[in-house]
Structures are given as structure tokens and as C-alpha cells.
Amino acid sequence: MKEYVIYKLINKEFDGFLLCLSFDSIANYLENIEKEPMISNSKGVLLVDQLLVTGDGRNRFILCPFDNGKIDVNSIKNVHPSEDYRKLSVELLQKNFSFLHNSILTDQQKESIKKGVAF
């Protein structure tokens, strides 16, 4: 079972979206991410939502440049993306709700996800 969901985006802002599904740092499964076809066969920018790692704070979203199977960890930076990505996270978490049971999220946040409300 993967500790993340990766989603190819078709827009000009980001090339992919990754939602962490565990409380572990992305560094713990970076090698697996780099083997994903979208990452290993192209170049671009990956938006990562670390909600289950950091909570809904300023470190929640990070930007990770990648180039043919390598994520440039030295170029990772915090970003504040549009509301659309918060909505995408909620949609993906609804499909993976079992990961929320022992997460750092509050009961109110879990209820928001269940109802499809982005935060």
C-alpha cells in the first residue's frame, strides 16, 4: 500500500499533485515517488500536500521540481496554492478515508472531509 496518491495535472501551474497519506515525511518514500511513471519519464513541478504530516499550517503545501526520476530536494519551497488544490485533496481523502482514523487531523477536519468541504 502506498503512503501517497499521485495525480497528473493538466494545467500550466503544476505538472502533478501528490497527497501524502501517512504522517511520515515525504523523504521516507522519496525513492518510490521518483519511480512513478509521471516523475521518472518527464520534467516538471510537483505540488505536494502534506496535510497529514504537518496539519493545515503554513508548511502544508510544498513545491518540488523534478527531472526524469529525480526530485530536486534542494529546491523544495513552501507555497500557497489556489483553493482548487484544497478541494482536490478533500476529494482524494474521501476516497482514502481510512487513512484519517489515526491522523493528526481534528474531528472537525475529518468531518469536513467526509462532507466534501475544503479547508
Secondary structure, 3 states (H helix, E strand, C coil): CCCEEEEECCCCCCCEEEEECCCCCHHHHHHHHHCCHHHHCCEEEEEEECHHHHCCCCCCEEEEEEECCEECHHHCEECCCCHHHHHHHHHHHHHCHHHHCCCCCCHHHHHHHHHCCCC
